[in-house]
């Protein structure tokens, strides 16, 4: 039954539940630099949308299916929000994550972080005017 799954392993080469080294996507040096630059741009754009009290951080790591990107925002009050995705690194020209995608992720994170803060303080603040 396990013999026909891609994770059954190759006898003498790959343990069950592990992927063969040839199946794991790798990034070249220039691709890594491009990806880190694009992720830093997402974090910087997210910071532009939010006040200084919000903490924005980004992370790039290797996952099973290739690089995994996470950008997270910690509002001053409320739960943190994050966006994680696996960019396609096969069709690399001068950017891995397009400008439209970076803007969309940054706006979505900023809006989610602002909503988290609003929900966290909604019951604790008395309106000053109507």
N, C-alpha and C positions, 0 to 999 in steps of 0.2 A: 504494500500500500504506500509506503513512504518513497519507494523507488521512483515514482513518477512525479515527484514534486521538485521544483528547482532548489529547495533547501534540504534535500535528502543527503547531500554531500557526495563527493567523489571518493571511491575507495582508495585509501592511501594518500589522498591529496587534500581534501576538504572535509572537515568534520560536519556531521549533521547539524543543521540549523545555522551554519555559517555560509557565507558567499565566497565563491572562488575569487582570488585576487584579480583575475582578468575581467571579472564582472563589475568590479568597483570602479566607478568613474574617478578620474584624477584630474586635477587642474594644473596647468602649467603656471610658472611664475607670473607671467604677464596676466593670465586669467585671474589669478588670486588677487593681484594688485587692482585690477579692474573691479572685481567683485567687492573688495574692501572699500574702494573709492565710492562705488555706487551706494553701498550700505551706509557709509558715512554721510553721503548726501541726503539719504532718507532721514537719518537722525538729525542732521542740521536743519533740514526743512521743517521737521516736526517741531524742533526747538523754536523756530521762527514763528510758528502758529500759536505757541503757548507762552504764558508768562514765565519768568525765571524760576518760580517756585517748583515747577514741574521738573522731574529728573528724567532724562531721555538717555537710553543706552542701546547699543547694537552689538550683535554677536554673529559671527560666521563660524560654522563648524562643519565637519565632514559627517554626513549621514550615510545610511545604507544605500540610498539612491543618488547620492551626490552631495553637493554642498547644501546646507540648511542655513537659512538666514532668519534671525529673530531681531526685531526692534521692539523695545518695551518702553513704556512711560509709567512713572510712578507719580500720581498726583499728590499734592500736599496732604489731602485727606481723601480716603477712599481706597479702593482696590486698584492694583496696577493693571494695566492693559497691555497686550502685546499682539504683534502680527508676526506670524512665522510662515515661511514659504520656501520652496525649493526652486531657485531660478534655473532656467534652461541655459546651460553653458556651452552647448554645442554650436550654436549660431552666433559666435562672438565677433563683433566688428570693433567698434570703439566703446561700447558699453554693454554690460550684461543685463542690467535692469534699465528699461527705457525711462525717459523723462516723465512720460504720462503715468507709468506704473509707480515711479517714485513719488510723484505728486499725489496720486490716489492713496497710496499707503500712508503717507505723512498726514494727509487731511483726515483720513479715517481714524488714525491713532489719536490725533489731536482732538477730534470730536468725541471719541470714546472716552478719553481721559477727562475732558471737560464734563461730560455727562456723569462719569463716576464721581467726580467731586461734587457736582450739583446734587446728585442723589444722596451723597454722604452728609451734606450739610443742609438739605432741604428742610428738615424739621427743627434745626437748631438756630435758625436765623429769623429774626423778626423783621418784616419789611419796614423800611423807613418811610415809604410813601405809597400812595395808591394812584 
